[in-house]
Amino acid sequence: MGGKYRFDQIPPEERRWIAEACGLTEEETRVFEARARSDSVVQTSMRLNMSDRTVKRRSQSIARKIARSGHQTRTGANFSQECAM
């Protein structure tokens, strides 16, 4: 499950629903929202005052939770296909 996580492909109106449905922690939700706005790892780490490594780990954890959930977005897109890239 390596590679870049494309949270920016998830429609803004579905992000909160996804965070709740997948059981994201508060910190994961903040990383998810920042990365979904197309912030880079460096921009996210600076915005949230955490290391680049932490942002990468949280992004991996988010992608795993979304893929494991097997949920689909309300528009029908599969989370695991969108987020595990």
Number of C-alpha atoms within 10 A of each C-alpha: 11 7 8 13 19 17 24 18 13 18 12 13 9 12 18 14 13 21 20 11 13 19 15 19 13 10 12 19 20 17 24 26 19 20 20 19 15 15 16 14 19 15 15 23 19 13 13 14 10 12 14 16 12 13 25 18 13 20 24 20 14 25 26 16 20 25 20 12 15 13 16 16 16 12 9 8 13 15 21 18 14 19 23 21 13
